[in-house]
C-alpha cells in the first residue's frame, strides 16, 4: 500500500498539496487545479492508497464517526430509525457505530458499551424513547461529546415529531371527510420495564391534540381506555368492545394511538358486524 509521499513523488507535487487534494480540502476552481486533482486521485487509486484513519484522528481530533445508542429491545421502529440514520450519515461521509444499553443491568459496572466508555466518536445519537432512567442520562452526559436525543422530548438537544399537531390534524381530516363523533383509543402496548419517568410524550400529546380539535369543532371528545385489548381471551375483548359500541352509538370514526390499537379495534368491529372504512 502506497503512502502520500510516494504519490507526491510520482505526481511531482509537494506532499502538503497531495494531502489537501486527497482530503478534499484543495480548492479546484481553475481548470488546471481540477486536472491536477483528478491526476492525483487517479494515481492514488492506481497505487492502492488508503487513508490512515487512526493517524487522521490523532492529527485532527476527529473520528468522522457518530455513535448510535438504543435500548436493549430492537423492533421495527428502531430498524426504521437506524436505516434513516445510516443513510444520513453516509451522505455526510460519516461512519455509524451502533450499540445498545442493557437497561436491566444499567447500574452494573462495565455495562455501558465501549463507545460510551472511550472517546472514539465525534457525537452521540440516542434513541431511548420512553422511561429514560437518570443513569442513562448521566452516562450520555459523561461521554464528553455532543449528544442528540431522538423521539424524546426535552428542552434542548432533541428531535421529535409534533404529536399534538398530529392528533389535531388527524381529527380535522376525519371531520372534513364527514365524521362527526370521533373516539380516541389510548395506547395499549406500554413496555413492561420499570417506569423511571412518566409515559412517553406522544401518549399525552396525541390525546391532547385530539381533544383540542374536537373542542374546536364544538364536539365532545370521547377517550377510551384500551386495557380490554390486553385481556387474555379474545371473546372478552369483543364483549367489552360491544359495550363500548352500544354506549357510543353515533360515533363514525375511531382514532387510535398506534397500529396495535387499530388492529384490535378493526378485529372487534368486524366481529360485531360493523363496517370498517379507511
N, C-alpha and C positions, 0 to 999 in steps of 0.2 A: 504494500500500500504506500502510495507516494505521499510526500509532505508538501506544504505550501512553498517551502524553499525550492524543492525540485521543480514544481510547476512554474515558479517565478524564473528559474534558470532557463527552462525550456521556452518560456514566453518572452524572455529578455526584458523583464519588467521588475521593478523594485518589489520586495516582499510585502511591504505595507499596502501597496496598490493592489496586489493579488489578494491579500487578506480582505481588503474592503470590498472587492468585487465578489468574492465567494460568500461574504456575509450579507451582501445585498446593500451595503452602505454607500457604494460608489454611485455618484450621480452621473447617469448616462444620457445627458441632454444632447450632446453633439453626436453626429453620425460616427465620427472616429472613436468616440468613447463607447458607443454601443457595439461597434465592431470589435473593439478591444475586449470588452466584457464577454461577448459571445465566444471569442477565441479562447479566453482564459477558462470559461466554464466548459467548453468543449475539451480542452486539454485535461482539465480536472477529471472529467468523466472518462476519457480515454486512459488516463493514468491510474484510475481506480481510487481517487482521493475521497476520503470520508472525513467530515469534520469531527474533531475530538470534543465531544460534549462535556467531558469532565474538565478539560483544560479551559474551555469557554466559560463554564460555570465558575471555575476558580478565578478567572480573569474578570468576569463581569458581575459575579454575584447573583446571576440569574440561571434558572434551570430550564426555562421555557416549558414548564410543566405545571399543571394545576391538579390538585388533589380533590377527589370527589368522595365525600363521606356520606354513608347512608346507615339506616338502622339494619338490624340483622336480617329481617324478613324482606325478600325482594319479590314484588308482584308485578303485574302488567304495568301499573303506573310508573314504577321505578325503571322498568325496562324502556318505557317510552321516554322518560326524562333522560336516561343515560344516552339514548340514541341522539336526542337533541343536543346534549352537552358535547358528545363526541364530534358531531358534525360541526358545531360552532367552533370548538377548539381547533379542529383540523383546519378549518378555513383561516384561522388566525396563525397557523403554523405552530401550534402548541400541542404538547402531549397531555394525555389524561392518565392520572394514576388513581385507581379505584380501590376503596377499602370500605369495610362495614364495621360497625360497632356492635359488639355483643352486649346488649343492654341488660341482660340478666346478670352479667358479671362486670358491669361497667366500673364498679369501685375497686375491683381487684387490681393488684399491681401488675403492670406489663400487659394489660388487656388492650389499651389503645394501640391501633396499628402503627407501623413504622413511620408512615408519612406524618403522623401526629407527634411522634416522639423525636424525630430527626428533622433538621432543616433540609428538605430535599425537593420542595415545591415552592413556587412563587406565590401561591394563594390557595384558598380552600373554597369549595362549593359544598354546602351542607344541605342534604335533603333528608331531614329527620321528621318533618311534617308535624306530628302531634305529640303531645305529652313529653316535651323535651325536658329531661332531667337537668337539674342545676349542674350536676357533674359533667354532662356533655357540654354545656355552655362554657364551663370553666376550662375544659380540655381544649376547646376551639380557641378561646381567648389566650390560652397559654402557648399556642403554637408559634406565635410571633410573626405570622404572615396575615395579610388581609383575608377576610372571610365574608362570603355572601351566603345567606340562608335562602333556600328555595322552598316555596309553598309554606312558609312560616311567616306570620305577621309580626313585625316589630317596628320600633321607631326608626332604626337605621339598618343599612346593610342587608336588606331582604327584598326578595322579588316574589310576588304572589298575585293571583288573579283577584279582580274586584268581584267577589261573590255576592255582595249586597246588590250591586248593579245587575249582576247576572240573574239573581232572583227576581228583581223588578222587571227586567227585560222579558224573562220567560212568561211572567203573568201578563204583561202588556200584549205579547204576541198571541197568547191564548184568548184574551179579551177581543183583540182585533178579529180573530177568526170566529167569534160568536159565542165563546164560552162566557158564562155569567158567574157561576158558582164554582170556584176553583179550590180544591182541597190541597193542602201541603202535607206530605208524609215525611216525618223526620228520619234521621239516619238510624239504621238498624244494625250495622256491622261494625260497631266500635271495637277496637282492638282489646284483647283481654289482658294486656300488660298493665302493671300497676300505674295508676294515674299520678303523674308527678306535677301536672299542671291542669288547667281547665280543658274543655273539649276543643277540638280543632276549630279555628276561627270560622271555617267555612260552614260549620253546623249552625252557628248562631247568625252568621251574615246572610246565608241563603234564605233562612226563615224570616229574618228581619226584612229583607228585600221583598219577599212575597207579601208579608203583612203590609208594608208601606204601599205597594202597588194596589193591593185590594182596597185599602182605606182611601187611597187617592181616587179610586174609581167609584167610591161610595158603596162598596160591598163589604160583607162581613168575612173576615178571614177565618178559616177552619183548619186547625193544625191537629194532625193525628199522631199519636204515639205508635211507632211501628213494632213495639215489643211483641205483639201477637205473631209477627212473621217469624220470630225465633222459637215458636212453640215446637215441641218435639214431634207432634203429629200434624200432618197436612190437613186432616179433617178439622182440627181445632182452628187452624189458621183460616180456613174457608168459612167456618161458622162465625168467627169474630168479624171477618170482613163483611159477611152478610148483615150482621147487626149494624155495622158502620153504614152500609148502603141504605138500610131501612131508616136509619136515624138521620141521614142527609139525603133525602130523596131527589132533590132537584139539582144535585151537582152535575156538571157537564165535563169537568176535566180534573185530573189529578196531577199535581206537580210533586215529583219525588226528589229526595236529596241526591240519589245516585242510582246506578243500574241495578244494584241489589234490591232496593225497594221497588223500583219499577217492574222488575221481573216478577216479584211476589204479587204486586197489585194486578198485573196483567193476568197471571195464572188464576188468581182468585176471582177476578172479574169474569173470565171465560167460564169458570166453574159455576158462577152464579147466573150464567146466561146473558150477561150484559155485553154489548158491543164494545169493541176496542178499536179506537182510531189511531191517529199519529201519536 
